[in-house]
Every structure is written in C-alpha cells, then in structure tokens.
Amino acid sequence: MSDLEITHQSVRDYIAAKKRGDEKATQRIIDEAKARFATRKTDGSEMAQLIHASMHVRLGEGE
C-alpha cells in the first residue's frame, strides 16, 4: 500500500482480510466502522484509512 500511516486495528484487519480474498470479513469491518462513525464513536480518520485501503489493496492479492 502507499505511505499512509495505519492507526486503526480495524484497518489492519481489513487489509489482511482483503489480501486473503475474504469479502465477507471486509464488508463486516466496513459496516462496523460505518456504524461507529454514524454514532460518533470514532472520528473520520478510521473511515478515511478504510477508503484509502479499499483503493490500494487488491482483493486476494496475498500478503
């Protein structure tokens, strides 16, 4: 991925799931982050990092 600093465990989990091709897990992680953001339990940095990861990590690309 690019030089974005990953500061959220959910983003690290998302990247790992996406690399192994686990679409169900990636969607669950996104849904959970969206729910946290909607209830203001997180700032926008988690979502920004997830969006960045979704654009730079290919599904099933491996570790």
mmCIF file as gemmi writes it, N, C-alpha and C atoms, coordinates in Angstrom:
data_model
loop_
_atom_site.group_PDB
_atom_site.id
_atom_site.type_symbol
_atom_site.label_atom_id
_atom_site.label_alt_id
_atom_site.label_comp_id
_atom_site.label_asym_id
_atom_site.label_entity_id
_atom_site.label_seq_id
_atom_site.pdbx_PDB_ins_code
_atom_site.Cartn_x
_atom_site.Cartn_y
_atom_site.Cartn_z
_atom_site.occupancy
_atom_site.B_iso_or_equiv
_atom_site.pdbx_formal_charge
_atom_site.auth_seq_id
_atom_site.auth_asym_id
_atom_site.pdbx_PDB_model_num
ATOM 1 N N . MET Axp A 1 ? 0.856 -1.176 0 1 0 ? 1 A 1
ATOM 2 C CA . MET Axp A 1 ? 0 0 0 1 0 ? 1 A 1
ATOM 3 C C . MET Axp A 1 ? 0.897 1.234 0 1 0 ? 1 A 1
ATOM 4 N N . SER Axp A 2 ? 0.338 2.387 -0.105 1 0 ? 2 A 1
ATOM 5 C CA . SER Axp A 2 ? 1.123 3.622 -0.12 1 0 ? 2 A 1
ATOM 6 C C . SER Axp A 2 ? 1.612 3.959 1.286 1 0 ? 2 A 1
ATOM 7 N N . ASP Axp A 3 ? 2.135 5.167 1.462 1 0 ? 3 A 1
ATOM 8 C CA . ASP Axp A 3 ? 2.731 5.524 2.738 1 0 ? 3 A 1
ATOM 9 C C . ASP Axp A 3 ? 1.753 6.071 3.775 1 0 ? 3 A 1
ATOM 10 N N . LEU Axp A 4 ? 0.498 5.771 3.68 1 0 ? 4 A 1
ATOM 11 C CA . LEU Axp A 4 ? -0.462 6.198 4.689 1 0 ? 4 A 1
ATOM 12 C C . LEU Axp A 4 ? -0.187 5.441 5.986 1 0 ? 4 A 1
ATOM 13 N N . GLU Axp A 5 ? -0.105 6.177 7.086 1 0 ? 5 A 1
ATOM 14 C CA . GLU Axp A 5 ? 0.102 5.527 8.381 1 0 ? 5 A 1
ATOM 15 C C . GLU Axp A 5 ? -1.223 4.93 8.849 1 0 ? 5 A 1
ATOM 16 N N . ILE Axp A 6 ? -1.206 3.637 9.125 1 0 ? 6 A 1
ATOM 17 C CA . ILE Axp A 6 ? -2.401 2.946 9.594 1 0 ? 6 A 1
ATOM 18 C C . ILE Axp A 6 ? -2.413 3.008 11.114 1 0 ? 6 A 1
ATOM 19 N N . THR Axp A 7 ? -3.433 3.649 11.672 1 0 ? 7 A 1
ATOM 20 C CA . THR Axp A 7 ? -3.507 3.821 13.118 1 0 ? 7 A 1
ATOM 21 C C . THR Axp A 7 ? -4.665 3.062 13.762 1 0 ? 7 A 1
ATOM 22 N N . HIS Axp A 8 ? -5.491 2.404 12.964 1 0 ? 8 A 1
ATOM 23 C CA . HIS Axp A 8 ? -6.654 1.691 13.49 1 0 ? 8 A 1
ATOM 24 C C . HIS Axp A 8 ? -6.514 0.189 13.241 1 0 ? 8 A 1
ATOM 25 N N . GLN Axp A 9 ? -6.776 -0.6 14.269 1 0 ? 9 A 1
ATOM 26 C CA . GLN Axp A 9 ? -6.713 -2.058 14.136 1 0 ? 9 A 1
ATOM 27 C C . GLN Axp A 9 ? -7.708 -2.536 13.088 1 0 ? 9 A 1
ATOM 28 N N . SER Axp A 10 ? -8.859 -1.906 13.002 1 0 ? 10 A 1
ATOM 29 C CA . SER Axp A 10 ? -9.869 -2.32 12.028 1 0 ? 10 A 1
ATOM 30 C C . SER Axp A 10 ? -9.327 -2.217 10.601 1 0 ? 10 A 1
ATOM 31 N N . VAL Axp A 11 ? -8.495 -1.216 10.344 1 0 ? 11 A 1
ATOM 32 C CA . VAL Axp A 11 ? -7.926 -1.042 9.006 1 0 ? 11 A 1
ATOM 33 C C . VAL Axp A 11 ? -6.898 -2.143 8.736 1 0 ? 11 A 1
ATOM 34 N N . ARG Axp A 12 ? -6.093 -2.466 9.733 1 0 ? 12 A 1
ATOM 35 C CA . ARG Axp A 12 ? -5.136 -3.572 9.565 1 0 ? 12 A 1
ATOM 36 C C . ARG Axp A 12 ? -5.88 -4.883 9.305 1 0 ? 12 A 1
ATOM 37 N N . ASP Axp A 13 ? -6.982 -5.096 10.035 1 0 ? 13 A 1
ATOM 38 C CA . ASP Axp A 13 ? -7.799 -6.3 9.834 1 0 ? 13 A 1
ATOM 39 C C . ASP Axp A 13 ? -8.422 -6.306 8.441 1 0 ? 13 A 1
ATOM 40 N N . TYR Axp A 14 ? -8.897 -5.146 7.998 1 0 ? 14 A 1
ATOM 41 C CA . TYR Axp A 14 ? -9.496 -5.019 6.667 1 0 ? 14 A 1
ATOM 42 C C . TYR Axp A 14 ? -8.474 -5.379 5.582 1 0 ? 14 A 1
ATOM 43 N N . ILE Axp A 15 ? -7.271 -4.828 5.696 1 0 ? 15 A 1
ATOM 44 C CA . ILE Axp A 15 ? -6.228 -5.097 4.701 1 0 ? 15 A 1
ATOM 45 C C . ILE Axp A 15 ? -5.897 -6.588 4.659 1 0 ? 15 A 1
ATOM 46 N N . ALA Axp A 16 ? -5.75 -7.201 5.822 1 0 ? 16 A 1
ATOM 47 C CA . ALA Axp A 16 ? -5.445 -8.637 5.877 1 0 ? 16 A 1
ATOM 48 C C . ALA Axp A 16 ? -6.57 -9.452 5.242 1 0 ? 16 A 1
ATOM 49 N N . ALA Axp A 17 ? -7.818 -9.116 5.562 1 0 ? 17 A 1
ATOM 50 C CA . ALA Axp A 17 ? -8.961 -9.846 5.005 1 0 ? 17 A 1
ATOM 51 C C . ALA Axp A 17 ? -9.043 -9.656 3.492 1 0 ? 17 A 1
ATOM 52 N N . LYS Axp A 18 ? -8.802 -8.446 3.035 1 0 ? 18 A 1
ATOM 53 C CA . LYS Axp A 18 ? -8.887 -8.184 1.6 1 0 ? 18 A 1
ATOM 54 C C . LYS Axp A 18 ? -7.791 -8.929 0.851 1 0 ? 18 A 1
ATOM 55 N N . LYS Axp A 19 ? -6.586 -8.942 1.419 1 0 ? 19 A 1
ATOM 56 C CA . LYS Axp A 19 ? -5.48 -9.644 0.769 1 0 ? 19 A 1
ATOM 57 C C . LYS Axp A 19 ? -5.735 -11.141 0.661 1 0 ? 19 A 1
ATOM 58 N N . ARG Axp A 20 ? -6.437 -11.698 1.634 1 0 ? 20 A 1
ATOM 59 C CA . ARG Axp A 20 ? -6.727 -13.138 1.554 1 0 ? 20 A 1
ATOM 60 C C . ARG Axp A 20 ? -8.02 -13.431 0.794 1 0 ? 20 A 1
ATOM 61 N N . GLY Axp A 21 ? -8.694 -12.375 0.313 1 0 ? 21 A 1
ATOM 62 C CA . GLY Axp A 21 ? -9.875 -12.551 -0.522 1 0 ? 21 A 1
ATOM 63 C C . GLY Axp A 21 ? -11.161 -12.765 0.247 1 0 ? 21 A 1
ATOM 64 N N . ASP Axp A 22 ? -11.204 -12.382 1.49 1 0 ? 22 A 1
ATOM 65 C CA . ASP Axp A 22 ? -12.372 -12.6 2.354 1 0 ? 22 A 1
ATOM 66 C C . ASP Axp A 22 ? -13.333 -11.413 2.269 1 0 ? 22 A 1
ATOM 67 N N . GLU Axp A 23 ? -14.206 -11.457 1.278 1 0 ? 23 A 1
ATOM 68 C CA . GLU Axp A 23 ? -15.154 -10.359 1.066 1 0 ? 23 A 1
ATOM 69 C C . GLU Axp A 23 ? -16.144 -10.195 2.213 1 0 ? 23 A 1
ATOM 70 N N . LYS Axp A 24 ? -16.528 -11.306 2.835 1 0 ? 24 A 1
ATOM 71 C CA . LYS Axp A 24 ? -17.471 -11.245 3.952 1 0 ? 24 A 1
ATOM 72 C C . LYS Axp A 24 ? -16.868 -10.47 5.127 1 0 ? 24 A 1
ATOM 73 N N . ALA Axp A 25 ? -15.615 -10.744 5.44 1 0 ? 25 A 1
ATOM 74 C CA . ALA Axp A 25 ? -14.949 -10.045 6.543 1 0 ? 25 A 1
ATOM 75 C C . ALA Axp A 25 ? -14.728 -8.572 6.209 1 0 ? 25 A 1
ATOM 76 N N . THR Axp A 26 ? -14.335 -8.275 4.969 1 0 ? 26 A 1
ATOM 77 C CA . THR Axp A 26 ? -14.107 -6.871 4.614 1 0 ? 26 A 1
ATOM 78 C C . THR Axp A 26 ? -15.406 -6.078 4.73 1 0 ? 26 A 1
ATOM 79 N N . GLN Axp A 27 ? -16.501 -6.647 4.301 1 0 ? 27 A 1
ATOM 80 C CA . GLN Axp A 27 ? -17.781 -5.947 4.397 1 0 ? 27 A 1
ATOM 81 C C . GLN Axp A 27 ? -18.201 -5.759 5.842 1 0 ? 27 A 1
ATOM 82 N N . ARG Axp A 28 ? -17.976 -6.773 6.686 1 0 ? 28 A 1
ATOM 83 C CA . ARG Axp A 28 ? -18.311 -6.667 8.107 1 0 ? 28 A 1
ATOM 84 C C . ARG Axp A 28 ? -17.511 -5.533 8.758 1 0 ? 28 A 1
ATOM 85 N N . ILE Axp A 29 ? -16.225 -5.455 8.452 1 0 ? 29 A 1
ATOM 86 C CA . ILE Axp A 29 ? -15.371 -4.415 9.031 1 0 ? 29 A 1
ATOM 87 C C . ILE Axp A 29 ? -15.845 -3.032 8.595 1 0 ? 29 A 1
ATOM 88 N N . ILE Axp A 30 ? -16.182 -2.881 7.333 1 0 ? 30 A 1
ATOM 89 C CA . ILE Axp A 30 ? -16.687 -1.595 6.831 1 0 ? 30 A 1
ATOM 90 C C . ILE Axp A 30 ? -18.008 -1.234 7.509 1 0 ? 30 A 1
ATOM 91 N N . ASP Axp A 31 ? -18.906 -2.201 7.618 1 0 ? 31 A 1
ATOM 92 C CA . ASP Axp A 31 ? -20.206 -1.947 8.259 1 0 ? 31 A 1
ATOM 93 C C . ASP Axp A 31 ? -20.032 -1.523 9.719 1 0 ? 31 A 1
ATOM 94 N N . GLU Axp A 32 ? -19.122 -2.195 10.444 1 0 ? 32 A 1
ATOM 95 C CA . GLU Axp A 32 ? -18.883 -1.838 11.838 1 0 ? 32 A 1
ATOM 96 C C . GLU Axp A 32 ? -18.301 -0.423 11.956 1 0 ? 32 A 1
ATOM 97 N N . ALA Axp A 33 ? -17.369 -0.083 11.086 1 0 ? 33 A 1
ATOM 98 C CA . ALA Axp A 33 ? -16.759 1.251 11.115 1 0 ? 33 A 1
ATOM 99 C C . ALA Axp A 33 ? -17.795 2.327 10.77 1 0 ? 33 A 1
ATOM 100 N N . LYS Axp A 34 ? -18.654 2.033 9.793 1 0 ? 34 A 1
ATOM 101 C CA . LYS Axp A 34 ? -19.711 2.986 9.433 1 0 ? 34 A 1
ATOM 102 C C . LYS Axp A 34 ? -20.649 3.218 10.608 1 0 ? 34 A 1
ATOM 103 N N . ALA Axp A 35 ? -20.971 2.169 11.339 1 0 ? 35 A 1
ATOM 104 C CA . ALA Axp A 35 ? -21.857 2.299 12.496 1 0 ? 35 A 1
ATOM 105 C C . ALA Axp A 35 ? -21.193 3.134 13.588 1 0 ? 35 A 1
ATOM 106 N N . ARG Axp A 36 ? -19.901 2.903 13.817 1 0 ? 36 A 1
ATOM 107 C CA . ARG Axp A 36 ? -19.189 3.716 14.812 1 0 ? 36 A 1
ATOM 108 C C . ARG Axp A 36 ? -19.169 5.184 14.392 1 0 ? 36 A 1
ATOM 109 N N . PHE Axp A 37 ? -18.929 5.434 13.129 1 0 ? 37 A 1
ATOM 110 C CA . PHE Axp A 37 ? -18.88 6.807 12.63 1 0 ? 37 A 1
ATOM 111 C C . PHE Axp A 37 ? -20.254 7.467 12.737 1 0 ? 37 A 1
ATOM 112 N N . ALA Axp A 38 ? -21.29 6.726 12.394 1 0 ? 38 A 1
ATOM 113 C CA . ALA Axp A 38 ? -22.651 7.276 12.43 1 0 ? 38 A 1
ATOM 114 C C . ALA Axp A 38 ? -23.072 7.669 13.845 1 0 ? 38 A 1
ATOM 115 N N . THR Axp A 39 ? -22.567 6.958 14.834 1 0 ? 39 A 1
ATOM 116 C CA . THR Axp A 39 ? -22.91 7.265 16.224 1 0 ? 39 A 1
ATOM 117 C C . THR Axp A 39 ? -21.841 8.12 16.89 1 0 ? 39 A 1
ATOM 118 N N . ARG Axp A 40 ? -20.906 8.609 16.095 1 0 ? 40 A 1
ATOM 119 C CA . ARG Axp A 40 ? -19.825 9.497 16.55 1 0 ? 40 A 1
ATOM 120 C C . ARG Axp A 40 ? -18.931 8.853 17.612 1 0 ? 40 A 1
ATOM 121 N N . LYS Axp A 41 ? -18.759 7.51 17.514 1 0 ? 41 A 1
ATOM 122 C CA . LYS Axp A 41 ? -17.846 6.82 18.422 1 0 ? 41 A 1
ATOM 123 C C . LYS Axp A 41 ? -16.434 6.785 17.855 1 0 ? 41 A 1
ATOM 124 N N . THR Axp A 42 ? -16.241 7.361 16.69 1 0 ? 42 A 1
ATOM 125 C CA . THR Axp A 42 ? -14.927 7.474 16.071 1 0 ? 42 A 1
ATOM 126 C C . THR Axp A 42 ? -14.908 8.749 15.238 1 0 ? 42 A 1
ATOM 127 N N . ASP Axp A 43 ? -13.712 9.242 15 1 0 ? 43 A 1
ATOM 128 C CA . ASP Axp A 43 ? -13.612 10.401 14.112 1 0 ? 43 A 1
ATOM 129 C C . ASP Axp A 43 ? -13.528 9.897 12.668 1 0 ? 43 A 1
ATOM 130 N N . GLY Axp A 44 ? -13.321 10.765 11.739 1 0 ? 44 A 1
ATOM 131 C CA . GLY Axp A 44 ? -13.296 10.364 10.338 1 0 ? 44 A 1
ATOM 132 C C . GLY Axp A 44 ? -12.03 9.67 9.892 1 0 ? 44 A 1
ATOM 133 N N . SER Axp A 45 ? -11.019 9.599 10.754 1 0 ? 45 A 1
ATOM 134 C CA . SER Axp A 45 ? -9.742 9.016 10.331 1 0 ? 45 A 1
ATOM 135 C C . SER Axp A 45 ? -9.855 7.526 10.015 1 0 ? 45 A 1
ATOM 136 N N . GLU Axp A 46 ? -10.66 6.801 10.774 1 0 ? 46 A 1
ATOM 137 C CA . GLU Axp A 46 ? -10.822 5.376 10.51 1 0 ? 46 A 1
ATOM 138 C C . GLU Axp A 46 ? -11.44 5.159 9.131 1 0 ? 46 A 1
ATOM 139 N N . MET Axp A 47 ? -12.495 5.907 8.826 1 0 ? 47 A 1
ATOM 140 C CA . MET Axp A 47 ? -13.144 5.766 7.522 1 0 ? 47 A 1
ATOM 141 C C . MET Axp A 47 ? -12.206 6.194 6.396 1 0 ? 47 A 1
ATOM 142 N N . ALA Axp A 48 ? -11.46 7.255 6.614 1 0 ? 48 A 1
ATOM 143 C CA . ALA Axp A 48 ? -10.517 7.725 5.592 1 0 ? 48 A 1
ATOM 144 C C . ALA Axp A 48 ? -9.47 6.651 5.297 1 0 ? 48 A 1
ATOM 145 N N . GLN Axp A 49 ? -8.965 6.011 6.339 1 0 ? 49 A 1
ATOM 146 C CA . GLN Axp A 49 ? -7.973 4.954 6.147 1 0 ? 49 A 1
ATOM 147 C C . GLN Axp A 49 ? -8.588 3.743 5.447 1 0 ? 49 A 1
ATOM 148 N N . LEU Axp A 50 ? -9.826 3.402 5.786 1 0 ? 50 A 1
ATOM 149 C CA . LEU Axp A 50 ? -10.506 2.282 5.117 1 0 ? 50 A 1
ATOM 150 C C . LEU Axp A 50 ? -10.736 2.577 3.637 1 0 ? 50 A 1
ATOM 151 N N . ILE Axp A 51 ? -11.131 3.795 3.331 1 0 ? 51 A 1
ATOM 152 C CA . ILE Axp A 51 ? -11.342 4.171 1.929 1 0 ? 51 A 1
ATOM 153 C C . ILE Axp A 51 ? -10.023 4.088 1.172 1 0 ? 51 A 1
ATOM 154 N N . HIS Axp A 52 ? -8.969 4.602 1.771 1 0 ? 52 A 1
ATOM 155 C CA . HIS Axp A 52 ? -7.649 4.547 1.147 1 0 ? 52 A 1
ATOM 156 C C . HIS Axp A 52 ? -7.239 3.089 0.898 1 0 ? 52 A 1
ATOM 157 N N . ALA Axp A 53 ? -7.422 2.248 1.904 1 0 ? 53 A 1
ATOM 158 C CA . ALA Axp A 53 ? -7.061 0.833 1.765 1 0 ? 53 A 1
ATOM 159 C C . ALA Axp A 53 ? -7.902 0.158 0.678 1 0 ? 53 A 1
ATOM 160 N N . SER Axp A 54 ? -9.171 0.519 0.595 1 0 ? 54 A 1
ATOM 161 C CA . SER Axp A 54 ? -10.044 -0.112 -0.409 1 0 ? 54 A 1
ATOM 162 C C . SER Axp A 54 ? -9.595 0.217 -1.822 1 0 ? 54 A 1
ATOM 163 N N . MET Axp A 55 ? -8.934 1.362 -1.992 1 0 ? 55 A 1
ATOM 164 C CA . MET Axp A 55 ? -8.462 1.765 -3.32 1 0 ? 55 A 1
ATOM 165 C C . MET Axp A 55 ? -7.072 1.221 -3.641 1 0 ? 55 A 1
ATOM 166 N N . HIS Axp A 56 ? -6.291 0.856 -2.631 1 0 ? 56 A 1
ATOM 167 C CA . HIS Axp A 56 ? -4.905 0.475 -2.865 1 0 ? 56 A 1
ATOM 168 C C . HIS Axp A 56 ? -4.582 -0.996 -2.63 1 0 ? 56 A 1
ATOM 169 N N . VAL Axp A 57 ? -5.503 -1.754 -2.063 1 0 ? 57 A 1
ATOM 170 C CA . VAL Axp A 57 ? -5.264 -3.18 -1.819 1 0 ? 57 A 1
ATOM 171 C C . VAL Axp A 57 ? -6.22 -3.968 -2.706 1 0 ? 57 A 1
ATOM 172 N N . ARG Axp A 58 ? -5.665 -4.886 -3.463 1 0 ? 58 A 1
ATOM 173 C CA . ARG Axp A 58 ? -6.494 -5.713 -4.359 1 0 ? 58 A 1
ATOM 174 C C . ARG Axp A 58 ? -7.009 -6.938 -3.609 1 0 ? 58 A 1
ATOM 175 N N . LEU Axp A 59 ? -8.241 -7.285 -3.894 1 0 ? 59 A 1
ATOM 176 C CA . LEU Axp A 59 ? -8.857 -8.465 -3.295 1 0 ? 59 A 1
ATOM 177 C C . LEU Axp A 59 ? -8.075 -9.715 -3.698 1 0 ? 59 A 1
ATOM 178 N N . GLY Axp A 60 ? -7.646 -10.459 -2.705 1 0 ? 60 A 1
ATOM 179 C CA . GLY Axp A 60 ? -6.948 -11.711 -2.968 1 0 ? 60 A 1
ATOM 180 C C . GLY Axp A 60 ? -5.506 -11.577 -3.415 1 0 ? 60 A 1
ATOM 181 N N . GLU Axp A 61 ? -4.882 -10.418 -3.21 1 0 ? 61 A 1
ATOM 182 C CA . GLU Axp A 61 ? -3.509 -10.221 -3.681 1 0 ? 61 A 1
ATOM 183 C C . GLU Axp A 61 ? -2.47 -10.928 -2.82 1 0 ? 61 A 1
ATOM 184 N N . GLY Axp A 62 ? -2.887 -11.479 -1.685 1 0 ? 62 A 1
ATOM 185 C CA . GLY Axp A 62 ? -1.952 -12.183 -0.817 1 0 ? 62 A 1
ATOM 186 C C . GLY Axp A 62 ? -1.123 -11.238 0.012 1 0 ? 62 A 1
ATOM 187 N N . GLU Axp A 63 ? -0.364 -11.802 0.923 1 0 ? 63 A 1
ATOM 188 C CA . GLU Axp A 63 ? 0.466 -10.989 1.83 1 0 ? 63 A 1
ATOM 189 C C . GLU Axp A 63 ? 1.682 -10.561 1.137 1 0 ? 63 A 1
